[in-house]
Amino acid sequence: MQGYFSKELVKNHLRHSGLINGRDEIIPEEVWKKRVLVEEKMEFTSRLIADKIVQRAIELSNYEKLEIKRKLELVSKRELVRRIRVIF
């Protein structure tokens, strides 16, 4: 077992997983669990913020499209009124 865990590839994996520190000392389970919970909470929060940003961007895009459509309808109505006035 000692030979397996002394391999550099395995050590790098354990460091990346947060199970050992840079000095190859084992991280206590309680500390590791707290760190994992904090990371998960941060990921959830960042995902939530990203979703809200995307939703807001979609809302703004839809609002702009409705405004453009409203303005086009207004212009077309004015043009129709102008044409009718020219005829009479």
Secondary structure by P-SEA (a helix, b strand, c coil): cccccccaaaaaaaaaacccccccccccaaaaaaaaaaaaaaaaaaaaaaaaaaaaaaaaaaaaaaaaaaaaaaaaaaaaaaaaaaac
